[in-house]
Amino acid sequence: MVQAIQGFDFGSLPLPPEARAAMARVRDPGRWLLENKARSFNQQLAPPDGSGVDCARCGNKGSVAVVDEDGPRLVVRPCVCRSRRDTALRLKACGMLDRARVLSFERFRTDTPLQSRMKELSLAWLEEPKLPWLAFCGQSGAGKTHLCTAAFVQAVARRQLPGEYMLWGSALREIRGEPPERSGALLARLKNAPLLYVDDIFKGRADLPVSDWDLRLAFELLDYRYGNYLPTILSTERSFPELLRLDEAIAGRLRERCGKYLINITPEPAKNYRFRG
Ligand SMILES: [Zn+2]
């Protein structure tokens, strides 16, 4: 009878938490202390970091304290929410967090074979071991911006890449308006971004010429990224033949780095899905 009681596992009894804690404290006071320290660290709430990720495990600090068996000692490790948090902060830093929620692959409508093909290609691009360039050229309304955004967001999330987003027209105005040292720094940031999404490059009426300044800047940016094999996503309302006419060197580099990931959408009113009911 005594033996049976000695062999009984008291840990399996439905004891109240205070009693369990007291037993743990008696059994191994050093470990009990470390566990308490870990718990109080993990319960501390961090001020909001703007990621919108809410995690009870780490109190939104992005790291958790655990007792390492080796010692035992207290170690701080990244929380399971860390990569989600980092992705959200990266997207927020380049102004894409809100758009990322709306312009996802799941929300992209594939009503036409062209849209299915565009989506397939964007998803295949994401699977490439070394990201090539991805470009959608031609008629607006087929969902170019939607898919470019979805591909950009997924690349930032899966590869943990810091990305930069550049809306061509407003970025150019910004670069022009800054004093030289500031505009130089801004351009350097875009040139060196581990992933860059250039949205609506050479926007403007097809019959109006693109200024030499715009072309020079586009060449400087894209030639640098071409030479350094830096992944780039690009959308433009210009068709690929138009790009070739505008600047053969830019178009040539685009074609070479994109390979099969360059889609040229030929004008046809039915392809403009924005105006569909
Ligand atoms: Zn967490």
Residues whose N, C-alpha, C, O or C-beta is under 5 A from the ligand:
A	BS01	ZN	C55 R57 C58 G62 C79 V80 C81
